[in-house]
Amino acid sequence: MSETKYFVHPSAFVDEGCEIAEGVKIWHFSHIMPGCKIGEGCNLGQNVVVSPKVVLGKNVRVQNNVSIYEGVICEDDVFLGPSMVFTNVINPRSAVSRKHEYKQTLVRKGATIGANATVVCGNEIGEYAFIGAGAVITKPVAPYALVVGNPAKQIGWMSEYGQRLRFNEEGKAVCLESGEAYKLEKNTVTKY
């Protein structure tokens, strides 16, 4: 039997049939279900559930009390804040089985979803987008967008380092933390 290259706390359950990469840490009272894929270096906090067919890229950080339901795909370097919520059915009813209606939610590389935010299924969160704490996502979020509120509304733009970008009249901004330059053109942010 080969040596496990990831850590599982003794109180956690990892079902047979999971793909778990090297360097993953799975903490207290978590449940990892069969058929999911967890990328290298992910950290899953206390009381996390990862459902079948979920895909987590490399270095995904899942804070305490998060359930990641079937239909969710998180690319590399995604941050899921404490007690944030994903859904996977638009119109759930206890007495009606809608497992064949699961909608996909795609969280692109580097995105952050804040504590207690809710992501209604079927929406894409763009690269490096920043979802504020408690926000409710009811529509797709653009790359680098900063959104807050219920329902979430865009109030600005964020750098890849998580700093608010302030664009000048020419549509240019510099991240104060990294020094990287960004351009805003036709409501789209690019790094240059």
Secondary structure, 3 states (H helix, E strand, C coil): CCCCCCEECCCCEECCCCEECCCCEECCCCEECCCCEECCCCEECCCCEECCCCEECCCCEECCCCEECCCEEECCCCEECCCCEECCCCCCECCECCHHHCCCEEECCCCEECCCCEECCCCEECCCCEECCCCEECCCECCCEEEECCCCEEEEEECCCCCEECCCCCCEEECCCCCCEEEEECCEEEEC
